């Protein structure tokens, strides 16, 4: 028997936004509708908490917020920091010596648990330069994330579920990128939108025909949440 889905965790960039990171109003509408129908709705993003908090608040969502790829979880005006940026910062200083062209994202001035590089950095060169470091080097379509081992969106989702008293099996996850892979695979039901990466699609229970917010709408309908 399939688990009863009581919560939704949704990625932001590429899932309810277009490729230019512009949020699609359809994504806002369907997440609000799922919440109005009784689901707990959470955002899970690689972005920093101030951005995720603002977006979640203005959409009107009441569930926990997972930021920094699961490094930070906020709920009920409490912030939980799950990982440290000590090693990522040391790795970045090393990178600057061998790849002086690398740059951090503008939003890194608010980042607490990881280091994010501008996506135009040479990913393979970054990985080679950091070979042997105790790090996760994860690329999305929008940034390259340097994180402690074990740091993932799924770790943040587990913490969020602990805070609201739900089992992972009761959560439907929506995403599009490699950093959503574990979340899509381990939650009760994983939905990858049509524009998703190969890894995201392979991890999901459902790959939608629609892209971005249309895919989220399609997945929520298939699950009976809207």
Secondary structure by P-SEA (a helix, b strand, c coil): ccccccbbbbbcccccccccccccaaaaaaaaaaaaaccbbbbbccccaaaaaaaaaaaccccccccccccbbbcccbbbbcccaaaaaaaaaaaaacccccccccccccccccccccccccaaaaaaaaccccccccccccbbbbbcccccaaaaaaaaaaaaccccccbbbbbccccaaaaaacccbbbbcccccaaaaaaccccccccaaaaaaaaaaaaccc
